[in-house]
Amino acid sequence: MKKVTVKASSDIALVKYWGKKDPVLRLPENGSISILLDGLDTVTTVEFREALEADQFIISGETIVTDSREAKRVVKHLDRIRAIAQEQGKKAGAFFAKVVSENSFPRGTGLSSSGSGMAALTYAAVQALDLELSEKELSILSRQASGTACRCAVGGFTEWLDGDTSETSYSKTIFDKDHWDIRDVVAVVDQGKKKISSTEGHKTAGSSVFFKVRQDHIAQKIIDTKNYIVAKDFTALGALVEAECLEFHSILLTSQPPLVLWYPGTVQVIHEVQRMREEGIECYFTINTGFNVHVLTLPKFEARVTERLAALPLVQKTLSAKVGGKPREIQEHLF
């Protein structure tokens, strides 16, 4: 059978989504804007084999047992793809798959590894089965495995549309990856997995007293973000992104039960970013549902930002990324 390997980039949300209208279809409470990150990537190889008696998974060198939560999630997504294959008359749609995946960054730490992972899986499995799906359909399919994956299924600067149905909730590229050269330096303060998954956290979103206020202003925030990207106004975009990050985490902190995700190193990085700006090194922080910190900057400041962050006592390492494209097939298979 056909073996396919796909490389997909993670992303960083500039305007974040939190809460789900439909947890089964993973329809978000609000739209969002993100940047794909070339440098924070997942590589996944998929092959459907007639001889297999069950799906097999190896992720970051670890064989995932079939009754684990992670394996069940992947099997469920492969079943969706197999169902489409059978509808399109593909014989291999009845076969189990071997899946091997590796990340260039720590998974489960709030760096959107599920997004790049499920986008890579979707593209690789679809291509391995020779299915005919549009980019919109690939985004919708990826979303059903991981909300963030629907953004990672397209490239550049992306917008996840706030739809009320599965067909209207998908991501699209709003600006190509070459539109604007923004850099992202990630300060990794811990490589352990989050204590609370985003899936669980979404369930408590509406319990925050600030949730409705946030929702009332999201639409305008998305408009402003797109305008700043058009104008390439990094100062205005950075200020919006930082304020959005703090507002987003205020929802987490005031949910019931509260989600306190930051570590001491998280706060240390935030303070260092503020110090760098005071010194004329322009950079801005944002944090997903985790503790590691994304620091957005421009190419001329990237080396200094990296050096300063790497020197912090509580930063274990730094990762660098630039604006990335959509998932792509590569020839270097993992098995």
DAHU-V788196 format. One record per residue. N is the residue number from 0. RES is the residue in three letters. NEAR is the number of other C-alpha atoms within 12 Angstrom. Layout:
[[N & RES & NEAR] [N & RES & NEAR]]
This chain:
[[0 & MET & 23] [1 & LYS & 21] [2 & LYS & 30] [3 & VAL & 36] [4 & THR & 36] [5 & VAL & 41] [6 & LYS & 42] [7 & ALA & 49] [8 & SER & 50] [9 & SER & 51] [10 & ASP & 54] [11 & ILE & 52] [12 & ALA & 44] [13 & LEU & 44] [14 & VAL & 44] [15 & LYS & 45] [16 & TYR & 45] [17 & TRP & 45] [18 & GLY & 35] [19 & LYS & 29] [20 & LYS & 25] [21 & ASP & 23] [22 & PRO & 23] [23 & VAL & 18] [24 & LEU & 26] [25 & ARG & 37] [26 & LEU & 36] [27 & PRO & 38] [28 & GLU & 33] [29 & ASN & 36] [30 & GLY & 40] [31 & SER & 44] [32 & ILE & 44] [33 & SER & 46] [34 & ILE & 53] [35 & LEU & 51] [36 & LEU & 47] [37 & ASP & 37] [38 & GLY & 30] [39 & LEU & 41] [40 & ASP & 42] [41 & THR & 46] [42 & VAL & 43] [43 & THR & 45] [44 & THR & 41] [45 & VAL & 41] [46 & GLU & 37] [47 & PHE & 36] [48 & ARG & 24] [49 & GLU & 18] [50 & ALA & 16] [51 & LEU & 17] [52 & GLU & 14] [53 & ALA & 23] [54 & ASP & 34] [55 & GLN & 32] [56 & PHE & 35] [57 & ILE & 27] [58 & ILE & 31] [59 & SER & 23] [60 & GLY & 15] [61 & GLU & 15] [62 & THR & 20] [63 & ILE & 24] [64 & VAL & 19] [65 & THR & 19] [66 & ASP & 16] [67 & SER & 13] [68 & ARG & 13] [69 & GLU & 26] [70 & ALA & 25] [71 & LYS & 20] [72 & ARG & 26] [73 & VAL & 41] [74 & VAL & 31] [75 & LYS & 25] [76 & HIS & 31] [77 & LEU & 42] [78 & ASP & 27] [79 & ARG & 27] [80 & ILE & 42] [81 & ARG & 33] [82 & ALA & 23] [83 & ILE & 28] [84 & ALA & 27] [85 & GLN & 19] [86 & GLU & 17] [87 & GLN & 19] [88 & GLY & 16] [89 & LYS & 23] [90 & LYS & 22] [91 & ALA & 33] [92 & GLY & 30] [93 & ALA & 28] [94 & PHE & 30] [95 & PHE & 31] [96 & ALA & 39] [97 & LYS & 39] [98 & VAL & 44] [99 & VAL & 35] [100 & SER & 40] [101 & GLU & 36] [102 & ASN & 33] [103 & SER & 29] [104 & PHE & 36] [105 & PRO & 34] [106 & ARG & 31] [107 & GLY & 30] [108 & THR & 32] [109 & GLY & 40] [110 & LEU & 47] [111 & SER & 47] [112 & SER & 44] [113 & SER & 46] [114 & GLY & 43] [115 & SER & 55] [116 & GLY & 53] [117 & MET & 51] [118 & ALA & 53] [119 & ALA & 51] [120 & LEU & 55] [121 & THR & 56] [122 & TYR & 48] [123 & ALA & 45] [124 & ALA & 48] [125 & VAL & 45] [126 & GLN & 34] [127 & ALA & 38] [128 & LEU & 37] [129 & ASP & 27] [130 & LEU & 27] [131 & GLU & 21] [132 & LEU & 22] [133 & SER & 17] [134 & GLU & 26] [135 & LYS & 26] [136 & GLU & 29] [137 & LEU & 40] [138 & SER & 43] [139 & ILE & 41] [140 & LEU & 44] [141 & SER & 47] [142 & ARG & 43] [143 & GLN & 40] [144 & ALA & 42] [145 & SER & 41] [146 & GLY & 51] [147 & THR & 52] [148 & ALA & 45] [149 & CYS & 56] [150 & ARG & 58] [151 & CYS & 61] [152 & ALA & 55] [153 & VAL & 49] [154 & GLY & 41] [155 & GLY & 38] [156 & PHE & 42] [157 & THR & 45] [158 & GLU & 42] [159 & TRP & 42] [160 & LEU & 34] [161 & ASP & 33] [162 & GLY & 24] [163 & ASP & 19] [164 & THR & 19] [165 & SER & 28] [166 & GLU & 21] [167 & THR & 21] [168 & SER & 37] [169 & TYR & 43] [170 & SER & 43] [171 & LYS & 36] [172 & THR & 32] [173 & ILE & 29] [174 & PHE & 30] [175 & ASP & 23] [176 & LYS & 27] [177 & ASP & 19] [178 & HIS & 22] [179 & TRP & 24] [180 & ASP & 28] [181 & ILE & 37] [182 & ARG & 37] [183 & ASP & 42] [184 & VAL & 43] [185 & VAL & 49] [186 & ALA & 47] [187 & VAL & 39] [188 & VAL & 37] [189 & ASP & 30] [190 & GLN & 25] [191 & GLY & 20] [192 & LYS & 22] [193 & LYS & 29] [194 & LYS & 21] [195 & ILE & 25] [196 & SER & 27] [197 & SER & 35] [198 & THR & 28] [199 & GLU & 22] [200 & GLY & 34] [201 & HIS & 34] [202 & LYS & 28] [203 & THR & 26] [204 & ALA & 36] [205 & GLY & 26] [206 & SER & 23] [207 & SER & 29] [208 & VAL & 19] [209 & PHE & 21] [210 & PHE & 30] [211 & LYS & 18] [212 & VAL & 16] [213 & ARG & 31] [214 & GLN & 31] [215 & ASP & 14] [216 & HIS & 19] [217 & ILE & 29] [218 & ALA & 24] [219 & GLN & 18] [220 & LYS & 30] [221 & ILE & 34] [222 & ILE & 21] [223 & ASP & 26] [224 & THR & 37] [225 & LYS & 31] [226 & ASN & 20] [227 & TYR & 23] [228 & ILE & 33] [229 & VAL & 19] [230 & ALA & 16] [231 & LYS & 20] [232 & ASP & 20] [233 & PHE & 28] [234 & THR & 23] [235 & ALA & 23] [236 & LEU & 34] [237 & GLY & 34] [238 & ALA & 28] [239 & LEU & 33] [240 & VAL & 40] [241 & GLU & 32] [242 & ALA & 23] [243 & GLU & 35] [244 & CYS & 33] [245 & LEU & 27] [246 & GLU & 30] [247 & PHE & 38] [248 & HIS & 33] [249 & SER & 27] [250 & ILE & 36] [251 & LEU & 37] [252 & LEU & 25] [253 & THR & 22] [254 & SER & 26] [255 & GLN & 20] [256 & PRO & 19] [257 & PRO & 23] [258 & LEU & 30] [259 & VAL & 23] [260 & LEU & 32] [261 & TRP & 32] [262 & TYR & 25] [263 & PRO & 21] [264 & GLY & 28] [265 & THR & 34] [266 & VAL & 25] [267 & GLN & 28] [268 & VAL & 41] [269 & ILE & 36] [270 & HIS & 22] [271 & GLU & 34] [272 & VAL & 36] [273 & GLN & 25] [274 & ARG & 20] [275 & MET & 26] [276 & ARG & 25] [277 & GLU & 13] [278 & GLU & 14] [279 & GLY & 16] [280 & ILE & 27] [281 & GLU & 32] [282 & CYS & 45] [283 & TYR & 44] [284 & PHE & 45] [285 & THR & 46] [286 & ILE & 44] [287 & ASN & 44] [288 & THR & 42] [289 & GLY & 40] [290 & PHE & 40] [291 & ASN & 46] [292 & VAL & 46] [293 & HIS & 47] [294 & VAL & 48] [295 & LEU & 45] [296 & THR & 40] [297 & LEU & 30] [298 & PRO & 24] [299 & LYS & 17] [300 & PHE & 25] [301 & GLU & 31] [302 & ALA & 22] [303 & ARG & 25] [304 & VAL & 40] [305 & THR & 36] [306 & GLU & 22] [307 & ARG & 31] [308 & LEU & 40] [309 & ALA & 27] [310 & ALA & 19] [311 & LEU & 26] [312 & PRO & 18] [313 & LEU & 27] [314 & VAL & 31] [315 & GLN & 23] [316 & LYS & 26] [317 & THR & 35] [318 & LEU & 35] [319 & SER & 35] [320 & ALA & 35] [321 & LYS & 37] [322 & VAL & 39] [323 & GLY & 42] [324 & GLY & 36] [325 & LYS & 40] [326 & PRO & 43] [327 & ARG & 32] [328 & GLU & 29] [329 & ILE & 21] [330 & GLN & 16] [331 & GLU & 15] [332 & HIS & 22] [333 & LEU & 27] [334 & PHE & 20]]
